[in-house]
Amino acid sequence: MIKTLGGRKLGVTGSHRRAMLRNMATSLFLNEKVETTIAKAKELRPFAERLITHAVHGRHPVVRRYIQDKTVYKKLFEVLAPRYAKRPGGYTRILRLAPRAGDNASRGLISLVS
């Protein structure tokens, strides 16, 4: 019996999904908030929080594998990691927004906690 090991497929291939999560995490760290669908926000949350945890513990190669933008990489280690150094987790929050006008998809705002 084949069972799914978790995670949403989001209607795209695995490589597309990984690239999308990397790009969304980069945008989240750069702008400190991203407006997207609830499903994508729920998938982004553990991915982004894991990267912040690695940055707090100084694991540069692990973070470098996923964050390709140099300015975001620098911000993650110089601004965000010290901000969350004392926090034991829970670096992001998801707020629900009004449904999208075109297809009535549930939208959400994922942002970094201050």
C-alpha positions, 0 to 999 in steps of 0.5 A: 500500500502506497501512502503519501509521506506528507506535504502538498503537491500544489499541482506542480512537479517536484522540481517546480515545487522546490524552486517555488518554495526557494523563491517564496522563502527568498521573497519572505526574507527580503520583504518580511511578508508574502501574499499567497494562497493558504496552501502555499503559505502552509507549505512555506512556513516549515521550510522558512522556519527551518532556514531561519533556525539554520541561520541562527545556529550559523549553518552557512552551507545548509542555508546557501543551498536554498538561498541564492540571492546574496543580499537576502543571504546577508540579511538572513545572517546579519539581521534576521538570525540575531533577531530570532536568536533567543526565540525557540521557534515560531518565526512566521505567522499566517493571516487569512485574507479575503478570497481571490477575485478571479477564482475564489482561492483562499488567500493568506499573508505569511509574515515574519514575527517581529 
